[in-house]
Amino acid sequence: MSQSLRKKKLLLVGAGNLCLQILKILGPKNAFEFVVLGRNEESTVRLCNLVALSCAQLGQYIAIKPVIADLTDIPKVTRVLREEAPDMLVNCASLQSWRVITGLPRLSFEQLDQAQFGPWLPMHLTLMHCLMQAVKASGISARTVNAAFPDAVNPILARVGLAPDIGVGNVANLIPATQLSIARLLECAPADVQVQLYTQHYFSHYVPRGGLPPRASYRLLYEVRDRPPVTRLSDAEIFSTVKSEFRRLGGIDGQFLTACSAVTVIEGLFSPTPVWVHAPGPLGLPGGYPVKLHEGRIDVQFSEACPQDEAVRINSICQGQDGIDEIHCDGSVTYNPQCMAVMQALLGYSKQTMSIEQSADFARELASKYLAFKNSTW
């Protein structure tokens, strides 16, 4: 088969719910050859077979292959990457998914949620650090896409030359509701609304639940076709409409929206024509940005209204609201003490700083203390 006719090979890492949601969308299109790398053989094989059989039910006979490896076994993962030689690698693996705490009793979840996402960093950094070491050692030239807290993980790994190319979810998940809210308020077609949003995970997590945060660090720009620039809505009105009129399912069900974001990035990177999306952590930048994708190229969109220095400043401030005050030049982080105070009060876990090398040990400690907290809530 000629190179031009060969299907691109997509390797998805982590055989969990997000991986399954992505395959539910991409599988029936039958445009890729799929490889799924998982740690547990039984669950990984069953996931691949579910997708293959479901696609067959729809008349599509796809190529999908399970591969078993533990990401912490870097030499083995390196061998897998060399053998499979994927065109793109999508990481869906974390030591603990963001949605785990949403299963707590409501009061316990609301209390722990006040710590924000930053303190959970070791759960998402650890495996991505292992994976990117394997990518570098393998010598493959695949594009790398990260779904594990890319707002912070990608810029941290950028400090040590291991940054994934781009992330998915977070800022992207807020764009459809923002676009639809503007369209509803201005009584125009959603397709006529073009949105650009610069912000970090904290903002995209807060707005659907509470509207515009009281100390918001973000920049929203939008244009409406055939409407003069003076036609402006207040941001508070827009994000209040997001919260009220476009409220949606969250938790494991809400992960479908992140999967759709991932699909736009995956397909956009292979697109022969430019595709505009939003994505966190592009090219190792902190937080999320509007991005143009085209034949493997990633072009982060800035403008006079929001130049790069200003966008990075906005996202760095917002990252502090999410619990990470600073990412240092060696990839170590300083945590927000107010966020860590919540973790200390509820879990008995608190750190002022963390290096990349400490991430795995901190993740084990955090997992143990979270389990004890969870057991005490029931």
Secondary structure, DSSP 8 states (H G I E B T S, - for coil): --TTTS-EEEEEE--SHHHHHHHHHHGGGT-EEEEEEES-HHHHHHHHHHHHHHHHHTT----EEEEE--TT-HHHHHHHHHHH--SEEEE---SS-GGGGGGS-HHHHHHHHTT-SGGGHHHHHHHHHHHHHHHHHHT---EEEE-SSHHHHHHHHHTTT---SEE-STHHHHHHHHHHHHHHHHTS-GGGEEEEEEB-HHHHHHHHHHSS-TT---EEEEEETTS-TT----HHHHHHHHHHHT----HHHHHHHHHHHHHHHHHHHH-SS-EEEEEESGGG-SSEEEEEEETTEEEE--BTTB-HHHHHHHHHHHHHHTTEEEE-TTS-EEE-HHHHHHHHHHHS---SEE-GGGHHHHHHHHHHHHHHHHHHT-
